[in-house]
Amino acid sequence: MPGLEDLAALTGMPTPEPTKPTKKLGYDGKVVVVRVRTEKRRGKDVTIIWGFNSHPKELHDILATCKKTLGTGGQVTDNAIELQGNHVERAKDIVRAAGFAVQK
């Protein structure tokens, strides 16, 4: 089956250039930079992802992806995601895949 490039060539139109994926923008129009850290609560590790400036539905979607991928529990509190256990590196990868910039 021909693609868009073939169709564009037949009609004489220029071929569409692939767009570079952009980072997510917050309400203020700036790139959202998310931070990930762990802390101890009642002797257990908790991974916290914070710095979101987006819609709560989007946070719940990211939480669902984290919970399914990491096989752990978690919740959204105060515009941050809390996951049970130490999942810093893997959580960073999931958040990057969602289109957010992650601070190192």
Secondary structure in CASP SS format (residue, H / E / C, confidence):
PFRMAT SS
TARGET T0000
AUTHOR 0000-0000-0000
METHOD secondary structure of the structure
MODEL  1
M C 1.00
P C 1.00
G C 1.00
L H 1.00
E H 1.00
D H 1.00
L H 1.00
A H 1.00
A H 1.00
L H 1.00
T H 1.00
G C 1.00
M C 1.00
P C 1.00
T C 1.00
P C 1.00
E C 1.00
P C 1.00
T C 1.00
K C 1.00
P C 1.00
T C 1.00
K C 1.00
K C 1.00
L E 1.00
G C 1.00
Y C 1.00
D C 1.00
G C 1.00
K C 1.00
V E 1.00
V C 1.00
V E 1.00
V E 1.00
R E 1.00
V E 1.00
R E 1.00
T E 1.00
E E 1.00
K E 1.00
R E 1.00
R C 1.00
G C 1.00
K E 1.00
D E 1.00
V E 1.00
T E 1.00
I E 1.00
I E 1.00
W E 1.00
G C 1.00
F C 1.00
N C 1.00
S C 1.00
H C 1.00
P H 1.00
K H 1.00
E H 1.00
L H 1.00
H H 1.00
D H 1.00
I H 1.00
L H 1.00
A H 1.00
T H 1.00
C H 1.00
K H 1.00
K H 1.00
T H 1.00
L H 1.00
G C 1.00
T C 1.00
G C 1.00
G E 1.00
Q E 1.00
V E 1.00
T E 1.00
D C 1.00
N C 1.00
A E 1.00
I E 1.00
E E 1.00
L E 1.00
Q E 1.00
G E 1.00
N C 1.00
H C 1.00
V H 1.00
E H 1.00
R H 1.00
A H 1.00
K H 1.00
D H 1.00
I H 1.00
V H 1.00
R H 1.00
A H 1.00
A C 1.00
G C 1.00
F C 1.00
A E 1.00
V E 1.00
Q C 1.00
K C 1.00
END
